[in-house]
Amino acid sequence: MIIPPERFRDEELFITKRELEKNNHSIVVASTKKGIIHGSRGGIVKSETTIEKINTDEYDAVCFVGGGGSKLLFYNKDAIRIAREMNKQSKVVSAICLAPVILANAGILAGRKATVSGNESKTIESKGAQYTGPGVMVDGNIVTGNAPKASILFGQKIAELLTKVNK
């Protein structure tokens, strides 16, 4: 799970993470820096590694967590590299809230159905995505969610895809 270095949205990390762990998936939290990172709602998490060190061959999925701080990753070369590589390998690529903009900027939402926090719908559409409105959207190996309230379903859909991949 990739979080911004500040102001990640707590629910989108912790609830999604819980749903994945319920399905026996192990999680590595990464950001642009290692160490303690604070969420926008007071949550605290430790980033175990930096995204520049991520080798996509070692993971089955990537999840970009939203929140106001995710704007810091919209054009981050490592975030874009990870999204592109994971997609090229047909692995699960997911993003919630504002974070689907990272996927759009990586060029992997072109021709795909996706959702994003409402104020960024025009951004992903300008990159070729078909905006589907609020909730959670699964299009092939890509899962997008639009808001914290979608976190449970978002986590469940990622877990479902991972179960199919691992069979």
C-alpha positions in Angstrom: 0.0 0.0 0.0 1.5 3.3 -1.1 0.6 6.3 1.0 1.5 10.0 0.6 4.2 11.3 2.9 1.6 13.4 4.7 -2.2 13.6 5.1 -3.2 10.2 3.8 -6.9 9.5 4.4 -7.0 7.2 7.5 -10.0 5.1 6.6 -8.7 4.4 3.1 -5.5 3.0 4.6 -6.7 1.3 7.7 -10.1 -0.1 6.5 -8.7 -1.3 3.2 -5.7 -2.9 4.9 -8.1 -4.6 7.4 -10.2 -6.1 4.5 -7.0 -7.4 2.8 -5.6 -8.9 6.0 -9.0 -10.6 6.7 -8.3 -12.5 3.5 -4.8 -13.4 4.6 -2.9 -10.9 2.4 0.3 -9.4 3.8 0.8 -5.7 3.5 3.8 -3.5 3.1 3.3 0.2 3.6 5.5 2.4 1.5 5.8 6.1 0.8 8.4 8.6 -0.4 10.0 8.4 3.0 10.4 5.8 5.7 9.2 6.1 9.3 6.1 7.5 10.9 3.5 9.2 8.7 0.4 11.0 10.0 -3.0 10.7 8.4 -5.4 13.5 7.9 -7.7 12.2 10.7 -5.0 11.6 13.4 -4.0 8.1 12.4 -0.3 7.1 12.5 1.4 4.4 10.4 5.0 3.4 9.8 6.2 3.5 6.2 8.4 0.4 5.9 10.2 1.4 2.7 10.4 4.1 0.1 8.7 3.8 -3.2 11.9 4.3 -5.1 13.0 0.9 -3.7 9.9 -1.0 -4.8 10.6 -3.9 -7.1 7.2 -4.7 -8.6 8.3 -8.3 -9.3 8.0 -8.9 -5.5 4.3 -7.9 -5.2 0.9 -9.1 -6.5 -0.8 -5.8 -6.1 -0.4 -2.1 -5.5 -2.9 0.1 -3.7 -2.5 3.9 -3.8 -4.2 5.5 -0.8 -5.9 8.9 -1.2 -6.2 11.9 1.0 -5.1 15.5 0.4 -1.4 14.4 0.5 -1.9 12.1 -2.4 -1.6 15.2 -4.7 2.2 15.0 -3.9 2.2 11.6 -5.8 0.3 12.7 -8.9 3.5 13.3 -10.9 5.9 11.3 -8.8 8.1 9.3 -11.2 8.3 6.3 -8.8 4.5 6.1 -8.2 4.0 6.3 -12.0 6.6 3.7 -12.7 5.1 1.3 -10.1 1.6 1.8 -11.6 2.8 1.2 -15.1 4.9 -1.9 -14.3 2.2 -3.5 -12.2 -0.3 -3.0 -14.9 2.1 -4.3 -17.6 2.5 -7.4 -15.5 -1.3 -7.7 -15.3 -1.1 -7.4 -11.5 -3.8 -5.7 -9.4 -3.5 -1.9 -9.6 -5.8 0.0 -7.3 -6.3 3.6 -6.1 -8.9 5.4 -4.0 -10.2 8.9 -3.5 -7.8 11.4 -5.2 -5.2 8.7 -6.0 -6.7 7.4 -9.2 -5.2 10.5 -10.8 -1.8 8.8 -10.3 -3.1 5.9 -12.5 -4.5 8.4 -15.1 -1.1 10.2 -15.2 0.6 6.8 -15.7 -1.6 6.3 -18.8 -3.2 3.1 -17.5 -6.8 4.4 -17.3 -7.1 5.3 -21.0 -10.1 3.3 -22.3 -11.0 2.0 -18.9 -13.9 2.6 -16.5 -12.8 4.3 -13.3 -13.9 6.5 -10.4 -12.2 9.1 -8.4 -13.1 11.8 -5.9 -15.6 14.0 -7.7 -13.5 17.0 -8.0 -10.9 15.1 -10.1 -13.4 13.4 -12.5 -12.5 15.8 -15.3 -8.8 15.0 -14.8 -9.1 11.3 -15.3 -11.5 11.9 -18.2 -8.9 14.1 -19.9 -6.5 11.1 -19.7 -9.0 8.8 -21.5 -10.9 7.2 -18.5 -14.6 6.8 -18.5 -15.7 8.2 -15.2 -18.4 6.0 -13.6 -19.6 8.1 -10.6 -19.3 7.3 -6.9 -18.5 4.0 -5.4 -16.0 1.3 -6.5 -15.2 0.3 -10.1 -13.4 -2.8 -11.2 -12.2 -2.9 -14.8 -10.0 -5.9 -15.5 -7.0 -5.7 -13.1 -7.8 -2.1 -12.0 -9.8 -1.2 -9.0 -10.8 2.4 -8.2 -12.8 3.9 -5.3 -14.0 7.4 -4.9 -14.1 8.2 -1.2 -13.5 7.0 2.4 -17.0 5.5 2.6 -16.1 3.1 -0.3 -13.1 1.7 1.7 -14.7 -1.6 2.8 -16.0 -2.5 -0.7 -12.7 -1.3 -2.2 -10.7 -3.6 0.0 -13.1 -6.5 -0.7 -12.8 -6.1 -4.5 -9.0 -6.0 -4.3 -9.0 -9.1 -2.2 -11.3 -10.9 -4.7 -9.0 -10.1 -7.6 -6.0 -11.3 -5.6 -7.8 -14.5 -4.8 -8.3 -15.1 -8.6 -4.7 -14.2 -9.3 -3.3 -16.6 -6.7 -5.3 -19.6 -7.8 
